[in-house]
Amino acid sequence: MECLKSEKIESGPMYGQFLIDSLSSGQGITIGNLLRRVLLGDLKGTAITGVRIAGVKDEFSLIPGVREDILEILLNLKGIVLKSNTPTRQFGRLRVHGPAVITASSIQLPPEVEIINPNHYIATISSSHILEIEFKIESGTKYRLANELFSDKFEDFIETDAIFMPVQKVDFKVENVYDNSNNIKERLFIDIWTNGSISPEQAIFSGSNLIIDLFKSLTEHKIKKEKETAKEKNHIKPIDPYTHIAIEELQLSVRPYNCLKRAQINTIGDLLEYSPEKLLELKNFGRKSADEVFATLKNKLGIVLK
């Protein structure tokens, strides 16, 4: 794999283009689709998932001296890009005395969390009021709605939707080329845009590792299943193939057949539980009947009673 382009925009987002060549026919679109799916849906990111504003009970309240309403502030907060070095929940705080223009750089964060776009606008205080906000910061994947994030422990926070995805967009295209032997090969071009919390190089590296780990787990699971099946087979007692065959299949004459049925011998399996001596103890089951049963078992099924 080769990196063809790598660019960073001042506001934070990053772009990279990568080339994977010498692919067999059909592999380009397969790998491209798989990488796109993993990059957009499975990479972890960090986002603000809730806020607690001093003097505010819900998102429909008004903040004295602040130009924006609560919903506008929540929408602006969704645009803050965060990078965290820990998967645990973190908290940030903001306390600004107006008049002032508030940006993301005003937020005080623990050392494990970094703001990628510190100039991102949050709100404007137009008078001498004080705005105090506490932020709840969490890690996750994909997009999660506010009601999926909170427990009763944080019910005093205003819930916010969270976009955890560090990769914003992925495009790919496949080109056919001829190798030295005049065989058709494919080249896969992948374009990746991130929010700046992760570089395109890190994104494609992490995505590739996730795919490798997935296929490793599938292979290990298959081997484990095969081993378990082998163990189960070793513990299973062999089943006689004639166990469930009805004695009617032997086509015995009336006398031995009736004697066997009266003794509740309905299948070949039942019959094989009797020795020749025990069969002769059955009522009205004489030597002639026994000889017929022995001969039929031997001629039809190759079974000799012992």
N, C-alpha and C positions, 0 to 999 in steps of 0.2 A: 504494500500500500504506500502511496506517495501523496504528500501534501502539496497541492498546486498553488493554493492561495490561503492567506491568513490575514484578516483585517480586524481592527478594533475601532469602534465608533466612540467618540468622546463621552457620550452619555452612558456608555456601559456595554451595549450589545456587541457581540463578536460574530465574525463570519469566517468560514473555512471551506475549502473545496478539496476533495480527495479523489484519488484515482486508484482503482483496483483493476489490474489487467490480467491477461492470459487466462481468462475464464472460459470454460467450455460453453457450448451453445445452451442457452436456457438458464445458466447459473446467474447471469447478471440481474435479471428481474427478480429471481428468487432471493438472492442476497440483499438486493436493494429494498424490497418490500419488508423483509425481516428486520433489517437494520432500522428502517424508518419507523416501524412499529415499536421497536424496543427503545429507540432514542426519544420518541415522543411520549411513551407511556410508562416506561419502567425505570428511568433515571430519577434519583431522589433530589429534591430541592427543599428550600426553606421559605416560609411565608408567614406573614402576620395572620393569625387566626381569630384574634379577638382583641377588643380594646375596652378599657374602663376609663371614662372621662369624668373628672370631678364635677359634681353637681348635675350630672345627666343620668337619667334612668333608662331611657330607650332611644332608638334611632330617630324618633319623631320629635324629640325635644329640641329646644333652641339654646345656643350658647351666647350669653350676653357679650357684645363687643366683637364677635367673630363673624366675618363676612359670609362664610360658607355654613350651610346647615349640616347636620350629622351625616346624612346620606352622601353629601358631596365629599365630606372628609373621608368617609369609609371608602368611597370610590378612589380618591387620591391615594389612600394608603395601600390599595391593591397594586399600585404601580411601583411601590418600593421594592427593589431587588436586594435580597439578602443572601449571604453566604455563611453557613455555619459549619464549624469543625466538630460539632457534637450532635448526636441524634436526640439528646434529651431536651425537654421543654425549657425554654429560656424566657426571660422577661426584660423588657426595655421600658424606659421612662422618658417623658418629655415635660418640661416646665418652662414656659415662656411668658415673660411680662410684656404686654403690649404698650404702644403700638409696635407691630413687628410682622415681617413676612416669615412664615415658618416653612422650613424645608427639612428633608430627611436628615441632614447633618445635625439638626437640633436634638435628635433622639440619642439618649444615653444607653449604650448597650454593653452587655458583658463582653469580656475579651474574646470569647469563642465565636462571636457573631460580628460580621462586617457588612456595612452598607456599600453596595456597588455603585449606586447613583445618588450620592449625597445631596446633589442640587435639585432633587425631585421635589416639586411643590406640594405642600400639604394644605395650608390655610393662611389666612391673613387676619391678624388682630388689629382692628381699627381704632381701639381706644386703650385705656390704661388697665384693662382687665388682664387677669392671669389665666392661661390655659394649661391644664394639667391632664396628661394622658398616660395610661399604663398600657403597654402592649404585651400580648401573649404570642410567642414565636414558637412554631413547631416545624418539624420536618415531615415529608411525606412524598407521595407520587401522584401524578395526574392532577385532576381538579376535584376538589371536594366542597360540597355545599355546607353552609354554616350549621345546619341542624345535624350534620353527620360528625361534627368535630367536638361538640361540647358534652360534658357531664354536669351533674348537679353541683359539683365542686366549684365550677366557674360560671354559675348562673348569673353572677353580678356583672359579668363581662357582656358587652354587645357582640353578638356573633357576626362573623364576616366570612364570606366565601373565600377560599384560598386556592391560588394557582401555584402549585409546587413545581411544575415542569420547568427545568432549566433550559431545555431545548425548545425554541419557539417555532421553528420551521425546518423541514427536511425535504429536499428535492433530489431526484436522481434521474439519470438517463443512461441508456445502454447503446454502445456503438459496436458494430461488427468490423473486425479487421482480419487481415490475412497474415499468418505467421510465415516463417521461412520455408515451411513445407507446403505452403499454399492451402493450409487448413484454416477454416473460419474460427476465429476466437472472438471473445467479447471483452469490451472495456466498460467498466462501471464508474461513472462520475457521480459523486455524492456531494451535495451542497448542504451545509449545516449552519443555521443561525441560532445563537444562544443569547440568553439575557445578560451575560457577562459574569454570572456566578461560577461558570465553568467554561473552559475554552472548548472550541470545536474538537481539538485534538484529544482532550480529556474525555469529551463526550463519546467520540467514536471508539476510544480505547475501552471505556467503561461498558458501553453497549456491546462491544465484541466479547468482552469477558462474561457478561450476563448470558449471552447466547451460548458460549462454550460451556459455562456451568450448567445450563439447562440440558444440553445434550449429554454431558457427563452424568447428570443425575438420572436421565432416562436409561443410559447404558448400565449404570450401577444397579438401578431398580430391576432391569431385565435379568441381570446375572443373579441378583439376590433371589428373584422369583424362581429362576431355574434351579438354584440350590435348594430352595424350600420344597419345590416340587419333587426333586430327587430324594430328599429326606422323607417326604410323605410316602413316596413309592416304597421306600425301604421298610416303612412301618405298616404298610397295608398287607394283610394276609391274602395270598392268592385265592381267587374265587374259582371253584370248579365250573367249567363251562356247561356242565350238564345239570347243575343244581336246580334250575327252575323249569326243566323239561317235564311235562306231565307224563305220567306212566301210560296214558292212552297211546302215546307215540310208540310204545313197545309192541302194541297190537297183540296182547296176550289173549289166550283163550279165556272163556267165561269163568272157570273155577279159580285160577290163580288171580285173575283181575279182581273178582269179588272179595277174595280173602285179603288182598292188599288194601282195598278201599275201606273194608271194615276195620282194618288196623290203622286207619288214618294215614296211610302211605299214599300221598297224592302226586308226588314228584320223584324224579330220579334221585334228587338230593335226600329226600326222606328215605328212599330205599337203600342208599349207600350207608345209612347209619346202622343198618342191620347186618350182622354177620350171618353166614349160612346157617349156623346153629340156632340163632335167634329166629330166623325166618321159619325154620322147621317147627318152632314152638308155637307159631300162629295157629289158631283154630281152623281145622279142615285144610291146612296147608301141608300136603304130604310131599313125599320124595319126588313124585312125578311133576307136581307143580313147581317144586324148587328147581328141578333140572331144566324145566322150560324157561324159567326166569333167568337162570344162570346162562343158558345157551343164548337167549335173546340179547342179554346185556353184552355178551362177548361178541356176537356176530354183528349187532347193529352199532354199538358204541365202543367196542373194544375194551369193555370194563370187565374185570374179573373180581368177584367178591372174595374177600379173604376173612 
